[in-house]
Structure formats: C-alpha cells, structure tokens
C-alpha cells in the first residue's frame, strides 16, 4: 500500500500540470534495451537532442513572449525538414534514374500519410475502434 503511494508520487513528479510527461536530458541519452529500440534511438537521437536544446519549453510559468519564439522555431524546423525531404526525393530519383514527379508523389504522399496511420494505431490500442474507422475514412477523403 505504501509502495503504491510512493510509485504514484514518483509518477506525478515527472508530470506537468496538464498531465504530460516531462522529458529530461537524461531520458534522451538513456540507451534502451533490445536491438530494434537501440537502432531507433540512434536514428532519433540527433533530432530529439536538437529539439530539446533549441526549442524553449512553454508552460504557465514561462514569460508570455516565449510562445511566439517556440511557434516560430517549430515553423522553421517544418520548413527545413520539408525542404530536405523534397531535396532527398529529387536526389533519389536522379540516383534511380526515375521521373522525379512520380517518385515525388509516391514519397511525399507516403510521408504525409504516416502520422494518420500512427494515430489510427493509437486509437486501436486504446480500444477506440469506431474512432479509428472514422479517422481512416476521414483522412483519405479529399474534396
């Protein structure tokens, strides 16, 4: 009983007021167990490290102007990563000697559908099958 309370306090101390988990630099640098998670950690580490140290955290205690800085930095990162994705698509099409338009449509459409697919899996894991069906239907309807 007391041990459960201690675990609950430890869990709550790692959460902010909205219930989101706070991430520390020690958690980013902690190497996970298993081959697959280690590979993912190595691939994700530069981006997580960059985001953790460049984008300021915004919460209720931070000064009001920090939100604009965080928002603009996020837009800048989206711009940079979009440019790199298109540039890499062009380079891959040159390497494979394929039409850049066809390859661009395939790769860029695949890249924009991945977040929807991950959200769908999250809904299914939580047991929200109706939400998952509606989300998969709604994300693939173009007007």
Number of C-alpha atoms within 10 A of each C-alpha: 5 7 8 9 10 11 11 11 11 11 11 14 12 13 13 11 10 7 9 10 13 10 11 10 11 8 10 16 13 9 13 14 8 8 9 9 12 13 13 11 17 12 11 12 14 12 10 15 13 10 14 15 10 12 16 15 12 16 13 7 6 11 9 11 9 15 15 11 15 16 13 13 16 15 12 12 13 12 12 11 12 13 12 12 16 15 13 13 20 18 13 15 17 12 9 11 9 12 11 17 12 10 16 19 12 12 14 14 11 11 12 10 12 11 11 17 15 11 14 19 15 13 17 15 11 9 11 13 14 10 13 21 13 11 16 14 10 11 11 10 7 5 3
